[in-house]
Amino acid sequence: MRKLIIGLLCLAGLAVVIDFGAAAYTEYHVSRQLRAGAELSADPEVTFHGFPFTAQAMSGRYDGVTIRARSMRPDIPGEIGIEASLNGLHAPVSRLLDGTAGSVQVERVDARMRIEPTELGMLFGIPDLQVHTRPADKSDGTGGSGGSGMTTAGGLVLTGTLSTAANGRVLAAGVIPSSTSKRIPVRVQAELLLDGDLIRIQATGFYHDRDGGPTDVSTAKESEVPEADREAVLARFSRTIDTKELPFGVTPTEVSALGGHIVVEGIGRNVTIDLDRLQQP
């Protein structure tokens, strides 16, 4: 009896190893197919969830597949993160392995695009740019619909330092500071909007706490920015970013600021996607 139990346990362990090996082998082939189709610089991370994988492969329906990749775009410096969660993917395992899956049915696609702090700083031309959400209890009029098809994601607080000339004027973007230049911290309030496929970050003024004074998080004061430069400074903290499209062509429906990242999300239900097309180059 003891030998029988040990034998059964060994068989069970071997079955688990084979199952995980089959999942890893399929993940590798799908990853290579996605990399070639989207012209990515590296293989995306592909994970098949659910156990056992072999049972899903036999049925041709996969409970959950997560895809994560880094992608370069000409309009955004550096790389952006793209992610997709595929729930209820229908495809024969043979087509996943030989790269001929092409168009497949998916019950739900959760797609995301993530712009990280380093890329945001390069995009704004403010290397130390930081993005914070505004306190929820502030009466700033954010939330709900922004009108004209725009969805207001909420208020932001953007911080960063700008260089000034010897006369105290803020240097324009791209101007190289001199040895006499000074750095001043700036903190502005901004609105984060999703307008169709466009992310709009619009600075609306210099940020103060509810008592009307500068926040205790930063020593920046509005008066440190010359009156003549204030509009230009607010423009430095404003940008419009074209999402183009989310992974697998999903339409963006939500934008938010999380941990200093700008995250755009969208959901597709009962759609046909092309596994060769994670993101158009």
C-alpha atoms as a printed R data frame, in Angstrom:
    type eleno elety resid chain resno       x      y       z
1   ATOM     1    CA   MET     A     1   0.000  0.000   0.000
2   ATOM     2    CA   ARG     A     2   2.841  2.378   0.855
3   ATOM     3    CA   LYS     A     3   4.470  1.747  -2.512
4   ATOM     4    CA   LEU     A     4   1.135  2.357  -4.234
5   ATOM     5    CA   ILE     A     5   0.642  5.689  -2.468
6   ATOM     6    CA   ILE     A     6   4.202  6.772  -3.276
7   ATOM     7    CA   GLY     A     7   3.694  5.759  -6.887
8   ATOM     8    CA   LEU     A     8   0.455  7.737  -7.141
9   ATOM     9    CA   LEU     A     9   2.125 10.790  -5.610
10  ATOM    10    CA   CYS     A    10   4.977 10.528  -8.099
11  ATOM    11    CA   LEU     A    11   2.514 10.287 -10.972
12  ATOM    12    CA   ALA     A    12   0.613 13.297  -9.669
13  ATOM    13    CA   GLY     A    13   3.838 15.274  -9.358
14  ATOM    14    CA   LEU     A    14   4.871 14.262 -12.863
15  ATOM    15    CA   ALA     A    15   1.462 15.330 -14.200
16  ATOM    16    CA   VAL     A    16   1.855 18.761 -12.573
17  ATOM    17    CA   VAL     A    17   5.347 19.166 -14.040
18  ATOM    18    CA   ILE     A    18   4.097 18.183 -17.496
19  ATOM    19    CA   ASP     A    19   1.152 20.588 -17.173
20  ATOM    20    CA   PHE     A    20   3.346 23.543 -16.218
21  ATOM    21    CA   GLY     A    21   5.805 22.611 -18.950
22  ATOM    22    CA   ALA     A    22   3.031 22.585 -21.547
23  ATOM    23    CA   ALA     A    23   1.827 25.996 -20.340
24  ATOM    24    CA   ALA     A    24   5.345 27.448 -20.486
25  ATOM    25    CA   TYR     A    25   5.902 26.048 -23.976
26  ATOM    26    CA   THR     A    26   2.670 27.618 -25.206
27  ATOM    27    CA   GLU     A    27   3.463 30.934 -23.483
28  ATOM    28    CA   TYR     A    28   6.818 31.063 -25.294
29  ATOM    29    CA   HIS     A    29   5.282 30.533 -28.727
30  ATOM    30    CA   VAL     A    30   2.495 33.066 -28.177
31  ATOM    31    CA   SER     A    31   5.069 35.570 -26.894
32  ATOM    32    CA   ARG     A    32   7.199 35.164 -30.029
33  ATOM    33    CA   GLN     A    33   4.140 35.595 -32.241
34  ATOM    34    CA   LEU     A    34   3.138 38.793 -30.420
35  ATOM    35    CA   ARG     A    35   6.662 40.218 -30.604
36  ATOM    36    CA   ALA     A    36   6.889 39.670 -34.352
37  ATOM    37    CA   GLY     A    37   3.444 41.115 -35.045
38  ATOM    38    CA   ALA     A    38   3.930 44.281 -32.983
39  ATOM    39    CA   GLU     A    39   7.657 44.700 -33.758
40  ATOM    40    CA   LEU     A    40   8.544 44.869 -30.063
41  ATOM    41    CA   SER     A    41  12.154 45.128 -28.895
42  ATOM    42    CA   ALA     A    42  11.747 42.183 -26.514
43  ATOM    43    CA   ASP     A    43   9.461 39.215 -25.996
44  ATOM    44    CA   PRO     A    44   6.334 40.220 -24.066
45  ATOM    45    CA   GLU     A    45   5.521 38.420 -20.837
46  ATOM    46    CA   VAL     A    46   2.693 35.923 -21.456
47  ATOM    47    CA   THR     A    47   1.055 33.946 -18.643
48  ATOM    48    CA   PHE     A    48  -1.699 31.342 -18.947
49  ATOM    49    CA   HIS     A    49  -3.657 31.196 -15.703
50  ATOM    50    CA   GLY     A    50  -5.817 28.369 -14.413
51  ATOM    51    CA   PHE     A    51  -5.045 24.751 -13.647
52  ATOM    52    CA   PRO     A    52  -4.784 22.329 -15.254
53  ATOM    53    CA   PHE     A    53  -3.570 23.936 -18.458
54  ATOM    54    CA   THR     A    54  -3.855 20.707 -20.418
55  ATOM    55    CA   ALA     A    55  -7.595 20.535 -19.744
56  ATOM    56    CA   GLN     A    56  -7.993 24.075 -21.110
57  ATOM    57    CA   ALA     A    57  -5.855 23.208 -24.124
58  ATOM    58    CA   MET     A    58  -8.003 20.179 -24.898
59  ATOM    59    CA   SER     A    59 -11.201 22.237 -24.701
60  ATOM    60    CA   GLY     A    60  -9.736 25.120 -26.709
61  ATOM    61    CA   ARG     A    61 -10.901 27.673 -24.121
62  ATOM    62    CA   TYR     A    62  -8.478 29.400 -21.760
63  ATOM    63    CA   ASP     A    63  -9.776 30.952 -18.545
64  ATOM    64    CA   GLY     A    64  -7.272 33.795 -18.373
65  ATOM    65    CA   VAL     A    65  -4.207 34.986 -20.270
66  ATOM    66    CA   THR     A    66  -2.138 37.983 -19.131
67  ATOM    67    CA   ILE     A    67   0.154 39.815 -21.540
68  ATOM    68    CA   ARG     A    68   2.635 42.532 -20.524
69  ATOM    69    CA   ALA     A    69   5.054 44.310 -22.832
70  ATOM    70    CA   ARG     A    70   7.156 47.434 -23.313
71  ATOM    71    CA   SER     A    71   6.585 49.449 -26.457
72  ATOM    72    CA   MET     A    72   8.283 52.463 -28.045
73  ATOM    73    CA   ARG     A    73   6.391 55.295 -29.709
74  ATOM    74    CA   PRO     A    74   7.782 58.242 -31.668
75  ATOM    75    CA   ASP     A    75   5.641 60.772 -29.786
76  ATOM    76    CA   ILE     A    76   6.518 59.615 -26.250
77  ATOM    77    CA   PRO     A    77  10.165 59.452 -25.106
78  ATOM    78    CA   GLY     A    78  11.317 56.150 -23.668
79  ATOM    79    CA   GLU     A    79   8.970 53.206 -23.445
80  ATOM    80    CA   ILE     A    80   5.386 52.766 -22.315
81  ATOM    81    CA   GLY     A    81   3.889 49.722 -20.649
82  ATOM    82    CA   ILE     A    82   1.051 47.910 -22.377
83  ATOM    83    CA   GLU     A    83  -1.009 45.168 -20.770
84  ATOM    84    CA   ALA     A    84  -3.950 42.976 -21.696
85  ATOM    85    CA   SER     A    85  -5.947 40.413 -19.730
86  ATOM    86    CA   LEU     A    86  -7.818 37.970 -21.960
87  ATOM    87    CA   ASN     A    87 -10.628 36.093 -20.238
88  ATOM    88    CA   GLY     A    88 -12.252 33.270 -22.154
89  ATOM    89    CA   LEU     A    89  -9.809 32.977 -25.082
90  ATOM    90    CA   HIS     A    90 -10.984 30.455 -27.698
91  ATOM    91    CA   ALA     A    91  -8.261 28.894 -29.885
92  ATOM    92    CA   PRO     A    92  -6.958 25.392 -30.679
93  ATOM    93    CA   VAL     A    93  -3.634 24.831 -28.938
94  ATOM    94    CA   SER     A    94  -2.098 23.649 -32.224
95  ATOM    95    CA   ARG     A    95  -2.674 27.086 -33.762
96  ATOM    96    CA   LEU     A    96  -1.180 28.801 -30.741
97  ATOM    97    CA   LEU     A    97   1.944 26.690 -31.075
98  ATOM    98    CA   ASP     A    98   2.518 26.996 -34.813
99  ATOM    99    CA   GLY     A    99   1.792 30.745 -34.956
100 ATOM   100    CA   THR     A   100  -1.297 30.447 -37.145
101 ATOM   101    CA   ALA     A   101  -3.865 31.446 -34.500
102 ATOM   102    CA   GLY     A   102  -4.533 34.761 -36.257
103 ATOM   103    CA   SER     A   103  -8.020 35.950 -35.357
104 ATOM   104    CA   VAL     A   104  -9.401 34.440 -32.154
105 ATOM   105    CA   GLN     A   105 -12.546 34.958 -30.103
106 ATOM   106    CA   VAL     A   106 -12.250 36.418 -26.606
107 ATOM   107    CA   GLU     A   107 -15.096 36.821 -24.156
108 ATOM   108    CA   ARG     A   108 -13.504 39.816 -22.403
109 ATOM   109    CA   VAL     A   109 -10.380 41.903 -22.968
110 ATOM   110    CA   ASP     A   110  -9.113 44.307 -20.291
111 ATOM   111    CA   ALA     A   111  -6.509 46.513 -21.984
112 ATOM   112    CA   ARG     A   112  -4.217 49.072 -20.357
113 ATOM   113    CA   MET     A   113  -1.528 51.558 -21.342
114 ATOM   114    CA   ARG     A   114   0.787 52.861 -18.632
115 ATOM   115    CA   ILE     A   115   3.018 55.956 -18.901
116 ATOM   116    CA   GLU     A   116   5.590 55.929 -16.115
117 ATOM   117    CA   PRO     A   117   7.090 58.902 -14.214
118 ATOM   118    CA   THR     A   118  10.405 58.876 -16.098
119 ATOM   119    CA   GLU     A   119   8.667 59.024 -19.484
120 ATOM   120    CA   LEU     A   120   6.259 61.701 -18.228
121 ATOM   121    CA   GLY     A   121   9.203 63.819 -17.077
122 ATOM   122    CA   MET     A   122  10.867 63.552 -20.496
123 ATOM   123    CA   LEU     A   123   7.577 64.284 -22.243
124 ATOM   124    CA   PHE     A   124   7.010 67.454 -20.214
125 ATOM   125    CA   GLY     A   125  10.667 68.467 -20.320
126 ATOM   126    CA   ILE     A   126  10.692 68.469 -16.490
127 ATOM   127    CA   PRO     A   127  13.005 65.611 -15.394
128 ATOM   128    CA   ASP     A   128  11.845 65.554 -11.752
129 ATOM   129    CA   LEU     A   129   8.143 65.799 -12.595
130 ATOM   130    CA   GLN     A   130   5.910 64.008 -10.099
131 ATOM   131    CA   VAL     A   131   2.202 63.300 -10.434
132 ATOM   132    CA   HIS     A   132  -0.070 63.166  -7.392
133 ATOM   133    CA   THR     A   133  -3.815 62.866  -7.023
134 ATOM   134    CA   ARG     A   134  -5.490 65.810  -5.364
135 ATOM   135    CA   PRO     A   135  -7.100 65.221  -1.949
136 ATOM   136    CA   ALA     A   136 -10.594 63.814  -2.459
137 ATOM   137    CA   ASP     A   137 -12.204 66.212  -0.009
138 ATOM   138    CA   LYS     A   138 -11.112 69.322  -1.890
139 ATOM   139    CA   SER     A   139 -13.981 71.135  -3.533
140 ATOM   140    CA   ASP     A   140 -12.358 71.484  -6.937
141 ATOM   141    CA   GLY     A   141 -15.268 70.553  -9.187
142 ATOM   142    CA   THR     A   142 -13.638 67.427 -10.585
143 ATOM   143    CA   GLY     A   143 -15.354 64.142 -11.238
144 ATOM   144    CA   GLY     A   144 -18.217 63.183 -13.489
145 ATOM   145    CA   SER     A   145 -18.496 64.369 -17.046
146 ATOM   146    CA   GLY     A   146 -16.437 67.184 -18.467
147 ATOM   147    CA   GLY     A   147 -18.902 67.728 -21.316
148 ATOM   148    CA   SER     A   148 -18.297 67.461 -25.068
149 ATOM   149    CA   GLY     A   149 -17.650 63.742 -24.731
150 ATOM   150    CA   MET     A   150 -14.820 64.253 -22.264
151 ATOM   151    CA   THR     A   151 -14.612 62.216 -19.064
152 ATOM   152    CA   THR     A   152 -13.020 63.961 -16.078
153 ATOM   153    CA   ALA     A   153 -10.820 61.504 -14.226
154 ATOM   154    CA   GLY     A   154 -10.105 63.917 -11.393
155 ATOM   155    CA   GLY     A   155  -7.719 66.535 -10.123
156 ATOM   156    CA   LEU     A   156  -3.944 66.195 -10.103
157 ATOM   157    CA   VAL     A   157  -1.116 67.967  -8.371
158 ATOM   158    CA   LEU     A   158   2.018 68.198 -10.527
159 ATOM   159    CA   THR     A   159   5.364 69.110  -8.987
160 ATOM   160    CA   GLY     A   160   8.730 69.830 -10.524
161 ATOM   161    CA   THR     A   161  11.600 72.306 -10.544
162 ATOM   162    CA   LEU     A   162  12.255 74.875 -13.259
163 ATOM   163    CA   SER     A   163  15.374 76.912 -14.023
164 ATOM   164    CA   THR     A   164  15.447 80.704 -13.872
165 ATOM   165    CA   ALA     A   165  17.758 83.256 -15.402
166 ATOM   166    CA   ALA     A   166  19.805 85.743 -13.367
167 ATOM   167    CA   ASN     A   167  16.921 88.211 -13.561
168 ATOM   168    CA   GLY     A   168  14.540 85.671 -12.013
169 ATOM   169    CA   ARG     A   169  12.621 84.911 -15.216
170 ATOM   170    CA   VAL     A   170  11.775 81.260 -15.819
171 ATOM   171    CA   LEU     A   171  13.756 79.772 -18.697
172 ATOM   172    CA   ALA     A   172  11.751 78.398 -21.597
173 ATOM   173    CA   ALA     A   173  11.726 74.674 -22.301
174 ATOM   174    CA   GLY     A   174  14.884 73.538 -24.094
175 ATOM   175    CA   VAL     A   175  17.012 76.490 -22.936
176 ATOM   176    CA   ILE     A   176  20.203 75.278 -21.274
177 ATOM   177    CA   PRO     A   177  20.660 76.822 -17.793
178 ATOM   178    CA   SER     A   178  23.812 78.833 -17.151
179 ATOM   179    CA   SER     A   179  26.054 78.753 -14.106
180 ATOM   180    CA   THR     A   180  24.054 81.633 -12.602
181 ATOM   181    CA   SER     A   181  20.691 79.948 -13.079
182 ATOM   182    CA   LYS     A   182  18.647 78.950 -10.072
183 ATOM   183    CA   ARG     A   183  16.129 76.155  -9.611
184 ATOM   184    CA   ILE     A   184  12.725 76.891  -8.136
185 ATOM   185    CA   PRO     A   185  10.158 74.266  -7.089
186 ATOM   186    CA   VAL     A   186   6.733 74.612  -8.670
187 ATOM   187    CA   ARG     A   187   3.480 72.912  -7.688
188 ATOM   188    CA   VAL     A   188   0.409 73.266  -9.867
189 ATOM   189    CA   GLN     A   189  -3.105 71.863  -9.895
190 ATOM   190    CA   ALA     A   190  -4.303 70.196 -13.085
191 ATOM   191    CA   GLU     A   191  -7.227 68.302 -14.537
192 ATOM   192    CA   LEU     A   192  -6.829 64.817 -16.028
193 ATOM   193    CA   LEU     A   193  -9.306 64.233 -18.871
194 ATOM   194    CA   LEU     A   194 -10.010 61.552 -21.436
195 ATOM   195    CA   ASP     A   195 -11.353 63.111 -24.639
196 ATOM   196    CA   GLY     A   196 -12.004 60.268 -27.056
197 ATOM   197    CA   ASP     A   197  -8.545 58.814 -27.718
198 ATOM   198    CA   LEU     A   198  -6.780 61.828 -26.207
199 ATOM   199    CA   ILE     A   199  -5.431 62.212 -22.682
200 ATOM   200    CA   ARG     A   200  -5.515 65.847 -21.642
201 ATOM   201    CA   ILE     A   201  -3.486 67.082 -18.678
202 ATOM   202    CA   GLN     A   202  -4.442 70.731 -18.239
203 ATOM   203    CA   ALA     A   203  -2.787 72.861 -15.550
204 ATOM   204    CA   THR     A   204  -5.364 75.257 -14.124
205 ATOM   205    CA   GLY     A   205  -3.416 77.174 -11.479
206 ATOM   206    CA   PHE     A   206  -0.822 77.025  -8.741
207 ATOM   207    CA   TYR     A   207  -1.691 74.577  -5.983
208 ATOM   208    CA   HIS     A   208  -2.478 75.814  -2.465
209 ATOM   209    CA   ASP     A   209  -3.931 74.091   0.548
210 ATOM   210    CA   ARG     A   210  -7.429 74.787   1.839
211 ATOM   211    CA   ASP     A   211  -6.199 77.689   3.970
212 ATOM   212    CA   GLY     A   212  -5.001 79.500   0.884
213 ATOM   213    CA   GLY     A   213  -1.311 79.057   1.590
214 ATOM   214    CA   PRO     A   214   1.241 76.842  -0.124
215 ATOM   215    CA   THR     A   215   1.036 73.161   0.816
216 ATOM   216    CA   ASP     A   216   3.334 71.874   3.520
217 ATOM   217    CA   VAL     A   217   4.548 69.180   1.097
218 ATOM   218    CA   SER     A   218   6.477 71.745  -0.923
219 ATOM   219    CA   THR     A   219   8.112 75.071  -0.120
220 ATOM   220    CA   ALA     A   220   7.134 76.449  -3.514
221 ATOM   221    CA   LYS     A   221   5.187 79.678  -3.533
222 ATOM   222    CA   GLU     A   222   3.289 81.116  -6.429
223 ATOM   223    CA   SER     A   223   5.111 84.410  -5.841
224 ATOM   224    CA   GLU     A   224   8.424 82.713  -6.721
225 ATOM   225    CA   VAL     A   225   7.212 82.556 -10.319
226 ATOM   226    CA   PRO     A   226   7.255 86.027 -11.900
227 ATOM   227    CA   GLU     A   227   3.821 87.301 -12.872
228 ATOM   228    CA   ALA     A   228   4.882 87.544 -16.521
229 ATOM   229    CA   ASP     A   229   5.890 83.856 -16.549
230 ATOM   230    CA   ARG     A   230   2.898 82.283 -14.833
231 ATOM   231    CA   GLU     A   231   0.883 81.479 -17.953
232 ATOM   232    CA   ALA     A   232   3.965 80.014 -19.636
233 ATOM   233    CA   VAL     A   233   4.732 77.916 -16.551
234 ATOM   234    CA   LEU     A   234   1.201 76.520 -16.491
235 ATOM   235    CA   ALA     A   235   1.601 75.674 -20.177
236 ATOM   236    CA   ARG     A   236   4.787 73.736 -19.322
237 ATOM   237    CA   PHE     A   237   2.693 71.527 -17.040
238 ATOM   238    CA   SER     A   238  -0.010 70.892 -19.678
239 ATOM   239    CA   ARG     A   239   0.043 68.197 -22.369
240 ATOM   240    CA   THR     A   240  -2.234 66.325 -24.761
241 ATOM   241    CA   ILE     A   241  -1.281 62.706 -25.398
242 ATOM   242    CA   ASP     A   242  -2.795 60.591 -28.154
243 ATOM   243    CA   THR     A   243  -3.409 57.053 -26.874
244 ATOM   244    CA   LYS     A   244  -3.696 55.943 -30.541
245 ATOM   245    CA   GLU     A   245  -5.261 52.706 -29.359
246 ATOM   246    CA   LEU     A   246  -4.983 50.250 -26.514
247 ATOM   247    CA   PRO     A   247  -3.747 46.674 -27.010
248 ATOM   248    CA   PHE     A   248  -5.765 44.693 -29.563
249 ATOM   249    CA   GLY     A   249  -7.564 47.855 -30.670
250 ATOM   250    CA   VAL     A   250  -9.665 48.230 -27.512
251 ATOM   251    CA   THR     A   251 -11.246 51.682 -27.176
252 ATOM   252    CA   PRO     A   252 -10.034 53.643 -24.115
253 ATOM   253    CA   THR     A   253 -12.796 54.451 -21.623
254 ATOM   254    CA   GLU     A   254 -10.985 55.505 -18.446
255 ATOM   255    CA   VAL     A   255  -7.855 57.375 -17.398
256 ATOM   256    CA   SER     A   256  -6.392 57.671 -13.912
257 ATOM   257    CA   ALA     A   257  -3.237 58.539 -12.001
258 ATOM   258    CA   LEU     A   258  -1.867 55.649  -9.947
259 ATOM   259    CA   GLY     A   259   1.436 55.746  -8.100
260 ATOM   260    CA   GLY     A   260   2.772 58.534 -10.287
261 ATOM   261    CA   HIS     A   261   1.760 56.696 -13.477
262 ATOM   262    CA   ILE     A   262  -0.878 57.764 -15.977
263 ATOM   263    CA   VAL     A   263  -2.986 54.681 -16.738
264 ATOM   264    CA   VAL     A   264  -5.479 54.421 -19.598
265 ATOM   265    CA   GLU     A   265  -7.890 51.482 -19.630
266 ATOM   266    CA   GLY     A   266 -10.601 49.992 -21.786
267 ATOM   267    CA   ILE     A   267 -12.749 46.864 -21.905
268 ATOM   268    CA   GLY     A   268 -13.853 44.815 -24.909
269 ATOM   269    CA   ARG     A   269 -16.509 42.112 -24.618
270 ATOM   270    CA   ASN     A   270 -17.124 39.206 -26.998
271 ATOM   271    CA   VAL     A   271 -14.609 40.481 -29.537
272 ATOM   272    CA   THR     A   272 -12.386 39.011 -32.216
273 ATOM   273    CA   ILE     A   273  -8.727 39.940 -31.807
274 ATOM   274    CA   ASP     A   274  -5.627 39.281 -33.886
275 ATOM   275    CA   LEU     A   275  -2.824 37.690 -31.878
276 ATOM   276    CA   ASP     A   276  -0.360 39.154 -34.375
277 ATOM   277    CA   ARG     A   277  -1.408 42.620 -33.336
278 ATOM   278    CA   LEU     A   278  -0.828 43.417 -29.681
279 ATOM   279    CA   GLN     A   279   0.056 46.977 -30.614
280 ATOM   280    CA   GLN     A   280   0.505 48.501 -34.019
281 ATOM   281    CA   PRO     A   281   4.101 49.688 -34.573
